[in-house]
Structure formats: structure tokens, C-alpha cells
Amino acid sequence: MTNIQPPAAGPPQPPIDRADHHKHMDFVQAVITRLANNSFLMKGWAVTLSSALIGFAISRQQFGVALAALIPIAAFWILDTYYLRQERAFRDIYRDVASKTLHNFEIDPRGYVTRHAWFATGRSISLSLFYAPLAVVTCVITTLLVLSGQTTNADTTPAPATTSTTITSTTTTTTTVGTTPPTNRPK
């Protein structure tokens, strides 16, 4: 890793006030905390949405819905990779602020983000040990639903009908003499 160095040429930098320096570190730490919280929320939403889709797929015996659970897993994995990449960049900024190699009070991660590749960040232990098992379990459940659907369809082939139906009809007529039908008179 290379550190961003202050410009070599130019006027000497004025000494940094200790209170300003600590406040700058607090700002950077607040961003790191917010990014870590977003990462935590991504994991929660990934589990919630994928388990809801898998539960629905199991109850309806539809493997396509279980397969669709891979979409939020992949989307949240990518989004969580973004947040972790940003968090690592801000940790680098924090180190430079703490070592007093960063003299201006900007919080710009653009020069630091390029140090952390997307693919390497996405394969990090904290992400791959969470999202990969979630994806594997989803694939296993999808496979089980596909296999159970094939055996269920083979076992429930309707047998040819061998019974016959006979329709019989009987009619009875009753006649009563000397009675009048009831009327609805008010009392």
C-alpha cells in the first residue's frame, strides 16, 4: 500500500491544532461507523429477503421462486462489497490523519478507494463466509425442490378410469285436496 504524501514543493504547512486534528479524526471515524452499520443492515436484509423467498418456494413447491432468492443475495453481496471497500478507504484516511501525513481537513476517499480492488474486497472473509453459505443453501433447497417436483409428478400419474356411472331418475307427485296455501296477512 502506498500512502498519499503531502506535496513536496510549496510553502511549509502550518502546525495543526491538536483539537482540530482530533475533530478531523472524529469525523472520519463517524463515517467508518456509518459504513459498518450499513454493511450490517445489508446482511440483515439479505437474510430476510432470501429466507422469505425460500419459505414461500417451499410452501408452494416452486423451485423458480427459490432460485429467485439468489437475486437479493447477489445484489446485497455487491452492495456490501461497495460499503466494505469504502470503509477500508476511510480506515486508510484515518491512519493518515492519525499519523499526521494528511494536513488538509478534507475527507475524500477517491485517492484511497483505488487501493482496494472490487473482487478482492468481495472475496474477503467477512463477506464470503456470510454470503457464500447463504447462496449454497439456496442452491441446495432449489435442487431439492426440483427433485421433489420430478418424483411427485412421476408418482401422481392418474390411473385410467374403469368405473361407470349410472344415472337413475324417479319422480313423485303429491297432490293435496282441500287446503289453501298460507297467506302473509298482518296481525
C-alpha positions as CSV (number, residue, x, y, z in Angstrom):
1,M,0.0,0.0,0.0
2,T,1.2,3.4,-0.8
3,N,0.5,6.4,1.4
4,I,-0.7,9.7,-0.1
5,Q,2.1,12.1,0.7
6,P,1.6,15.9,1.1
7,P,3.1,17.9,-1.8
8,A,6.9,18.2,-1.6
9,A,7.1,21.7,-3.0
10,G,5.3,24.7,-1.7
11,P,5.2,26.7,1.5
12,P,5.6,24.8,4.7
13,Q,2.4,23.6,6.3
14,P,1.4,25.5,9.5
15,P,1.2,23.4,12.6
16,I,-2.1,21.6,13.1
17,D,-4.0,22.5,16.2
18,R,-4.5,19.4,18.4
19,A,-8.2,20.0,18.8
20,D,-8.7,20.3,15.1
21,H,-6.7,17.2,14.5
22,H,-8.8,15.2,16.9
23,K,-12.0,16.6,15.5
24,H,-10.9,15.5,12.0
25,M,-10.3,12.0,13.3
26,D,-13.8,12.0,14.9
27,F,-15.4,12.9,11.5
28,V,-13.5,10.2,9.7
29,Q,-14.4,7.7,12.5
30,A,-18.1,8.7,12.2
31,V,-18.1,7.8,8.5
32,I,-16.4,4.5,9.2
33,T,-19.1,3.7,11.8
34,R,-21.9,4.6,9.5
35,L,-20.4,2.4,6.7
36,A,-20.0,-0.5,9.1
37,N,-23.7,-0.1,10.2
38,N,-24.8,-0.1,6.5
39,S,-22.9,-3.3,6.0
40,F,-24.7,-4.9,8.9
41,L,-28.0,-3.8,7.5
42,M,-27.2,-5.3,4.1
43,K,-26.6,-8.7,5.8
44,G,-29.9,-8.4,7.7
45,W,-31.9,-7.6,4.5
46,A,-30.2,-10.4,2.5
47,V,-31.1,-13.0,5.1
48,T,-34.7,-11.6,5.5
49,L,-35.5,-11.5,1.7
50,S,-33.8,-14.7,0.8
51,S,-35.4,-16.7,3.6
52,A,-38.8,-15.2,2.8
53,L,-38.5,-16.3,-0.8
54,I,-37.2,-19.7,0.1
55,G,-40.0,-20.2,2.6
56,F,-42.6,-19.2,0.0
57,A,-40.9,-21.5,-2.5
58,I,-41.1,-24.4,-0.1
59,S,-44.7,-23.8,0.8
60,R,-45.7,-23.6,-2.8
61,Q,-43.3,-26.2,-4.1
62,Q,-42.0,-23.8,-6.8
63,F,-38.3,-24.1,-7.4
64,G,-38.2,-21.0,-9.6
65,V,-39.1,-18.8,-6.5
66,A,-36.3,-20.5,-4.6
67,L,-33.9,-19.8,-7.5
68,A,-35.0,-16.2,-7.4
69,A,-33.7,-15.9,-3.9
70,L,-30.2,-15.8,-5.4
71,I,-31.0,-12.4,-6.8
72,P,-31.2,-10.5,-3.5
73,I,-28.2,-12.5,-2.2
74,A,-26.1,-11.4,-5.2
75,A,-27.4,-7.8,-5.1
76,F,-26.7,-7.4,-1.4
77,W,-23.3,-9.1,-1.7
78,I,-22.3,-6.5,-4.3
79,L,-23.7,-3.6,-2.3
80,D,-22.0,-4.9,0.9
81,T,-18.7,-5.1,-1.1
82,Y,-19.1,-1.4,-2.0
83,Y,-19.6,-0.5,1.6
84,L,-16.6,-2.6,2.8
85,R,-14.5,-1.1,0.1
86,Q,-15.5,2.4,1.2
87,E,-14.9,1.5,4.8
88,R,-11.4,0.3,4.1
89,A,-10.6,3.6,2.2
90,F,-11.8,5.6,5.2
91,R,-9.7,3.5,7.5
92,D,-6.7,4.4,5.3
93,I,-7.7,8.1,5.6
94,Y,-8.0,7.7,9.4
95,R,-4.4,6.2,9.5
96,D,-3.0,9.1,7.5
97,V,-4.8,11.6,9.7
98,A,-3.6,9.9,12.9
99,S,0.0,9.8,11.6
100,K,-0.4,13.5,10.6
101,T,0.6,12.8,7.0
102,L,-2.7,14.3,5.8
103,H,-2.6,18.1,6.6
104,N,-5.8,19.3,4.9
105,F,-9.1,18.6,6.5
106,E,-10.7,17.0,3.5
107,I,-12.4,13.7,3.7
108,D,-12.1,12.5,0.1
109,P,-11.8,8.7,-0.4
110,R,-11.2,8.8,-4.1
111,G,-7.4,8.5,-3.8
112,Y,-7.8,5.7,-1.3
113,V,-10.5,3.5,-2.9
114,T,-8.3,2.5,-5.8
115,R,-6.1,0.6,-3.3
116,H,-8.9,-1.9,-2.7
117,A,-10.0,-4.0,-5.7
118,W,-13.7,-4.9,-6.0
119,F,-13.1,-8.6,-6.5
120,A,-10.6,-8.9,-3.6
121,T,-13.0,-7.0,-1.3
122,G,-15.9,-9.1,-2.3
123,R,-14.0,-12.3,-1.5
124,S,-13.0,-11.0,1.9
125,I,-13.6,-13.4,4.9
126,S,-16.4,-11.2,6.4
127,L,-18.4,-11.2,3.1
128,S,-17.7,-14.7,1.7
129,L,-18.3,-16.5,4.9
130,F,-21.7,-14.9,5.1
131,Y,-23.0,-14.7,1.5
132,A,-21.4,-17.9,0.0
133,P,-23.1,-20.3,2.5
134,L,-26.4,-18.4,2.0
135,A,-26.1,-18.9,-1.7
136,V,-25.1,-22.6,-1.3
137,V,-28.1,-23.3,1.0
138,T,-30.4,-21.6,-1.6
139,C,-29.0,-23.8,-4.4
140,V,-29.4,-26.9,-2.3
141,I,-33.0,-26.1,-1.5
142,T,-33.7,-25.3,-5.1
143,T,-32.2,-28.6,-6.2
144,L,-34.3,-30.5,-3.6
145,L,-37.4,-28.7,-4.9
146,V,-36.6,-29.6,-8.4
147,L,-36.0,-33.3,-7.5
148,S,-39.1,-33.5,-5.3
149,G,-41.2,-32.0,-8.2
150,Q,-39.9,-34.7,-10.6
151,T,-40.7,-37.6,-8.2
152,T,-44.0,-36.1,-7.3
153,N,-45.1,-35.8,-10.9
154,A,-44.0,-39.4,-11.7
155,D,-45.8,-40.8,-8.7
156,T,-49.1,-39.0,-9.2
157,T,-49.8,-40.1,-12.8
158,P,-53.6,-40.6,-12.9
159,A,-54.8,-44.2,-13.4
160,P,-57.2,-44.9,-16.2
161,A,-60.9,-44.7,-15.1
162,T,-62.6,-48.2,-15.0
163,T,-65.8,-47.3,-13.3
164,S,-69.0,-46.5,-15.0
165,T,-71.7,-44.1,-13.8
166,T,-75.4,-44.9,-13.9
167,I,-78.0,-42.1,-13.7
168,T,-81.4,-43.0,-12.5
169,S,-84.3,-40.7,-12.0
170,T,-87.5,-41.1,-10.0
171,T,-90.3,-38.6,-9.9
172,T,-93.0,-38.4,-7.3
173,T,-96.0,-36.2,-7.4
174,T,-98.2,-35.4,-4.3
175,T,-101.5,-33.7,-4.5
176,T,-103.4,-32.4,-1.6
177,V,-107.1,-31.5,-1.9
178,G,-109.0,-29.0,0.2
179,T,-106.1,-27.0,1.6
180,T,-105.4,-23.4,0.9
181,P,-101.9,-22.0,0.8
182,P,-100.9,-19.9,3.7
183,T,-101.0,-16.1,3.2
184,N,-99.0,-13.5,4.8
185,R,-101.5,-11.3,6.5
186,P,-100.5,-8.7,9.1
187,K,-101.9,-9.4,12.5
